[in-house]
Amino acid sequence: MPDKVKAIPDGFHTLTPHITVRDAKNAIEFYKKALNAQVLNASHTPDGRVMHATLKIGDSMLMLNDEFPDWGGEAAPRVEAGGYTIHVYVDNVDALYNQAVAAGATVKMPLRDQFWGDRYGTVVDPYGFQWSLGTHIKDLSPAEMQKAQDEMMKTMAQKMPQKKTA
């Protein structure tokens, strides 16, 4: 009797980002340089576009393809993507952050220790996708995290220009 087919293939998790990019061939090369991605497979159309590719970044998968508006597929973002971020946890965020910037990512939020216990920063890749990169550096109780957040908000309020009242 054959083995039962797994509902979630080996190496995948419940959530897997699947993005549409312009120039997927070069995007794959960027993700290899910036995020140490490994290409597990890539299928191409006769004209050379990437119909589907699966990359492994750390212990997670990223699927991507070129845009295919002529086939009814989605168009890739034309400006920085809004409303979502792809997050990557690693052991050494400083090294990966610097590697991503050196590969051509644009800094959106500088890397720094954050109130919630991560060393964290965000970059935007040349294809319009925002990536947050982090290393968890400190375990905090909910009360400790709230206190740290309150302190951060107090500091932010002091730095913000004050609105004039009439």
C-alpha positions as CSV (number, residue, x, y, z in Angstrom):
1,M,0.0,0.0,0.0
2,P,1.5,3.4,-1.0
3,D,2.4,6.0,1.7
4,K,-0.2,8.7,2.4
5,V,0.6,12.0,0.6
6,K,1.3,14.7,3.1
7,A,-1.1,17.7,3.0
8,I,1.8,20.0,3.7
9,P,4.9,19.0,1.8
10,D,8.2,18.5,3.7
11,G,10.0,21.8,4.3
12,F,6.9,23.9,4.1
13,H,4.9,25.5,6.9
14,T,1.3,26.5,7.2
15,L,2.0,29.9,5.7
16,T,4.2,30.3,2.7
17,P,4.6,33.7,0.9
18,H,4.1,33.6,-2.9
19,I,5.1,36.8,-4.6
20,T,4.9,38.1,-8.2
21,V,7.9,40.1,-9.3
22,R,9.2,41.9,-12.3
23,D,12.2,40.1,-13.7
24,A,12.0,37.0,-11.6
25,K,15.3,35.7,-12.9
26,N,17.2,38.6,-11.4
27,A,15.0,38.7,-8.3
28,I,16.1,35.1,-7.6
29,E,19.8,36.1,-7.9
30,F,19.1,39.1,-5.6
31,Y,17.5,36.8,-2.9
32,K,20.4,34.4,-3.2
33,K,22.9,37.3,-2.6
34,A,20.8,39.2,0.0
35,L,19.1,36.5,2.0
36,N,21.2,33.3,1.2
37,A,18.2,31.8,-0.7
38,Q,18.6,28.4,-2.2
39,V,16.7,27.6,-5.4
40,L,14.9,24.4,-5.0
41,N,13.2,24.5,-8.4
42,A,12.3,26.9,-11.2
43,S,10.0,26.3,-14.1
44,H,10.2,28.6,-17.2
45,T,7.9,29.5,-20.0
46,P,9.2,29.0,-23.6
47,D,10.1,32.8,-23.7
48,G,12.2,32.4,-20.5
49,R,10.0,33.9,-17.9
50,V,9.8,32.2,-14.5
51,M,6.4,30.5,-14.3
52,H,7.1,29.2,-10.8
53,A,10.1,29.0,-8.5
54,T,10.6,27.8,-4.9
55,L,13.4,29.2,-2.8
56,K,14.4,28.1,0.6
57,I,15.5,30.9,3.0
58,G,16.6,29.5,6.4
59,D,14.0,26.8,7.2
60,S,11.2,28.4,5.2
61,M,10.0,28.6,1.6
62,L,9.3,31.5,-0.7
63,M,7.5,30.9,-3.9
64,L,7.7,33.5,-6.7
65,N,6.9,34.0,-10.4
66,D,7.2,36.6,-13.1
67,E,4.1,38.7,-13.7
68,F,1.7,37.3,-16.4
69,P,-0.9,40.0,-17.0
70,D,-1.3,38.7,-20.6
71,W,-2.5,35.4,-19.1
72,G,-4.7,36.9,-16.5
73,G,-2.0,36.8,-13.8
74,E,-1.2,39.5,-11.3
75,A,1.0,42.4,-12.1
76,A,4.0,42.9,-9.9
77,P,4.1,45.9,-7.6
78,R,5.2,49.1,-9.3
79,V,6.1,50.9,-6.1
80,E,7.1,49.9,-2.6
81,A,4.6,47.3,-1.4
82,G,2.2,48.5,1.2
83,G,0.3,46.7,3.9
84,Y,2.6,43.8,4.5
85,T,6.2,42.8,5.2
86,I,7.9,39.5,4.9
87,H,9.8,38.8,8.2
88,V,12.9,36.7,8.5
89,Y,14.4,35.6,11.8
90,V,18.1,34.7,11.8
91,D,20.8,34.0,14.3
92,N,22.9,37.1,13.2
93,V,20.7,39.9,12.0
94,D,23.5,42.4,11.7
95,A,25.3,40.2,9.1
96,L,22.1,39.5,7.1
97,Y,21.0,43.1,7.2
98,N,24.4,44.4,6.0
99,Q,24.4,41.6,3.3
100,A,20.9,42.6,2.0
101,V,21.9,46.3,1.9
102,A,25.2,45.4,0.1
103,A,23.2,43.4,-2.4
104,G,21.0,46.4,-3.3
105,A,18.2,46.6,-0.7
106,T,17.2,50.1,0.5
107,V,17.1,50.8,4.2
108,K,13.6,51.6,5.4
109,M,14.1,51.2,9.2
110,P,17.7,51.2,10.5
111,L,18.7,48.1,12.5
112,R,18.5,48.5,16.3
113,D,17.4,46.8,19.5
114,Q,13.7,47.1,19.8
115,F,11.4,47.3,22.9
116,W,9.8,43.9,22.2
117,G,13.1,42.0,22.6
118,D,14.4,41.8,19.0
119,R,17.2,43.4,17.2
120,Y,15.2,44.5,14.1
121,G,15.3,46.6,11.0
122,T,13.5,46.7,7.6
123,V,14.7,47.0,4.0
124,V,13.0,47.2,0.7
125,D,14.3,45.0,-2.1
126,P,14.8,46.3,-5.7
127,Y,11.5,44.6,-6.6
128,G,9.3,46.6,-4.2
129,F,8.9,44.1,-1.4
130,Q,9.6,45.1,2.2
131,W,11.5,42.7,4.4
132,S,11.9,42.9,8.2
133,L,15.0,41.2,9.5
134,G,15.4,40.2,13.2
135,T,17.2,38.3,15.9
136,H,15.4,37.7,19.1
137,I,17.8,38.9,21.8
138,K,15.8,39.2,25.0
139,D,12.8,37.4,26.4
140,L,10.3,39.8,28.1
141,S,7.2,39.2,30.2
142,P,4.1,41.0,29.0
143,A,4.6,43.5,31.9
144,E,8.3,44.1,30.9
145,M,7.3,44.6,27.3
146,Q,4.6,47.1,28.2
147,K,7.0,49.0,30.4
148,A,9.6,49.1,27.5
149,Q,6.9,50.1,25.0
150,D,5.7,52.9,27.4
151,E,9.3,54.2,27.7
152,M,9.8,54.1,23.9
153,M,6.5,56.0,23.3
154,K,7.6,58.6,25.9
155,T,10.9,59.0,24.1
156,M,9.2,59.2,20.7
157,A,6.7,61.9,22.0
158,Q,9.7,64.0,23.2
159,K,11.2,63.8,19.7
160,M,8.0,64.7,17.8
161,P,7.3,68.3,16.9
162,Q,4.6,69.7,19.2
163,K,1.4,70.9,17.5
164,K,0.5,74.5,18.2
165,T,-2.9,75.1,19.6
166,A,-4.9,78.2,18.6
